[in-house]
């Protein structure tokens, strides 16, 4: 066995997708979007491509994986919730992204309160609920979901950020 100072299967920097490398240098919020399926089963997904636009009405935009169960929940219910995560929620973020195991389901990794739009984390850095506006639109490999914000709650803890492939505390 050989010990390597770097990852033995890492793609050299000059061969990596340059747009993804640049996107990784932009600090992004770590959020979990949630919704209810028709079966009333909650679904969720970690989303860092999020934009809030103030106005009348305020709007939330997010890039969602087209294969995610969340998208079905959003389409079925017509609404969703966006939870802003904090440092203690790193494992939840990975589980909701499908990167880490979650015995019993990812919703067991936090204390949740039910809303008509989707579950919200009790100890989040903040959350909002929204009603879907229009059909999702293709945006790169994702679908752009637009929602009209209906309720906003700001927590008292600092939000979790994603930068250069790692979680950071502000």
C-alpha positions in Angstrom: 0.0 0.0 0.0 1.2 3.5 -0.9 0.4 6.6 1.1 -0.3 9.6 -1.1 -0.1 13.2 0.0 -3.2 13.9 -2.2 -6.2 12.0 -3.4 -5.0 9.3 -5.8 -8.0 9.7 -8.1 -8.2 13.5 -8.1 -8.5 15.1 -11.5 -5.7 17.6 -12.2 -6.9 21.3 -11.8 -6.3 22.1 -15.4 -8.7 19.3 -16.5 -11.6 20.2 -14.1 -14.7 22.0 -15.1 -13.7 25.7 -14.8 -17.2 27.0 -14.3 -17.7 24.6 -11.3 -14.3 25.7 -9.9 -15.3 29.4 -10.1 -18.8 28.6 -8.6 -17.0 26.9 -5.7 -15.2 30.2 -4.9 -18.6 32.0 -4.4 -19.8 31.6 -0.8 -23.2 30.0 -0.9 -25.9 29.5 1.8 -26.7 26.0 2.9 -30.4 25.5 2.9 -32.8 22.6 2.9 -35.9 22.9 0.8 -38.9 20.8 2.0 -42.4 20.0 0.7 -45.2 17.5 1.2 -45.9 14.8 -1.4 -49.6 13.9 -2.1 -49.1 11.1 0.4 -48.3 13.8 3.0 -44.8 12.3 3.2 -42.3 15.1 3.6 -39.4 15.4 1.1 -36.4 17.6 1.3 -33.2 18.5 -0.6 -30.1 20.5 0.3 -29.9 23.5 -2.0 -27.1 26.1 -2.1 -28.2 27.9 -5.4 -30.7 30.2 -3.8 -31.6 33.8 -4.4 -34.1 36.0 -2.5 -35.5 39.0 -4.3 -37.3 41.7 -2.3 -40.4 43.3 -3.8 -44.2 43.1 -3.8 -44.4 40.2 -3.6 -41.0 38.9 -2.4 -39.6 36.0 -4.5 -37.3 33.0 -3.8 -35.5 31.3 -6.6 -33.6 28.0 -6.4 -31.9 25.6 -8.7 -33.3 22.1 -8.1 -32.0 18.7 -9.4 -34.7 17.5 -11.9 -34.5 14.0 -10.5 -35.1 15.0 -6.9 -38.2 13.8 -5.0 -38.5 17.4 -3.8 -39.5 18.5 -7.2 -42.4 16.1 -7.2 -43.5 17.4 -3.8 -43.3 21.0 -5.0 -45.4 20.2 -8.1 -47.9 18.2 -6.1 -48.5 20.6 -3.3 -47.8 23.9 -5.1 -45.7 25.2 -2.1 -42.5 24.6 -0.2 -40.4 25.7 2.7 -36.7 26.9 2.7 -34.7 26.3 5.9 -31.4 28.1 6.4 -29.0 25.8 8.2 -26.5 26.5 10.9 -23.2 24.9 11.9 -24.8 22.0 13.9 -26.8 21.0 10.8 -23.8 19.8 8.7 -24.8 16.1 8.9 -28.4 17.0 8.0 -27.2 18.9 4.9 -25.2 15.9 3.8 -28.1 13.5 4.4 -30.6 15.6 2.6 -28.1 15.9 -0.3 -27.8 12.1 -0.4 -24.2 12.2 0.6 -24.5 10.6 4.0 -26.6 7.9 5.5 -29.6 8.7 7.6 -31.1 5.7 9.3 -34.8 6.2 9.6 -34.7 9.1 7.1 -33.1 12.5 7.1 -36.0 14.1 8.9 -34.9 12.3 12.0 -31.7 14.4 12.1 -33.4 17.5 13.4 -36.4 18.8 15.3 -39.1 19.8 12.8 -42.3 21.7 12.9 -45.0 21.1 10.4 -46.3 23.9 8.2 -48.7 23.6 5.2 -45.7 24.3 2.9 -43.3 21.8 4.4 -41.4 21.0 7.6 -39.3 23.7 9.1 -36.3 23.2 11.5 -37.0 24.5 15.0 -33.3 25.6 15.5 -32.6 26.9 12.0 -30.9 30.2 11.2 -34.2 31.2 9.6 -36.9 29.9 7.3 -39.5 30.9 4.8 -42.5 29.4 3.1 -43.5 30.0 -0.5 -46.1 29.2 -3.1 -44.9 28.1 -6.5 -45.0 30.6 -9.3 -45.2 29.1 -12.8 -43.5 25.9 -14.0 -39.8 25.2 -13.3 -37.6 26.3 -16.1 -34.4 24.6 -17.4 -31.3 26.2 -16.1 -28.1 24.3 -16.9 -28.4 20.8 -15.5 -31.0 22.0 -13.0 -34.6 23.4 -12.9 -35.1 26.9 -11.7 -38.0 27.0 -9.2 -39.6 30.3 -8.4 -41.8 30.9 -5.4 -43.8 33.8 -4.0 -42.7 34.2 -0.3 -45.7 33.9 2.1 -44.0 33.8 5.5 -40.5 34.6 6.8 -38.8 33.9 10.2 -35.3 34.9 11.1 -33.4 32.9 13.7 -30.8 34.0 16.1 -27.9 31.7 15.0 -25.4 32.3 12.2 -26.0 30.6 8.9 -23.9 27.8 7.5 -22.0 28.6 4.3 -20.5 26.4 1.6 -17.2 27.6 0.1 -14.5 25.7 -1.9 -16.3 22.4 -1.3 -16.4 22.7 2.5 -18.8 24.0 5.2 -17.8 27.2 6.9 -19.0 29.3 9.8 -19.4 33.0 9.0 
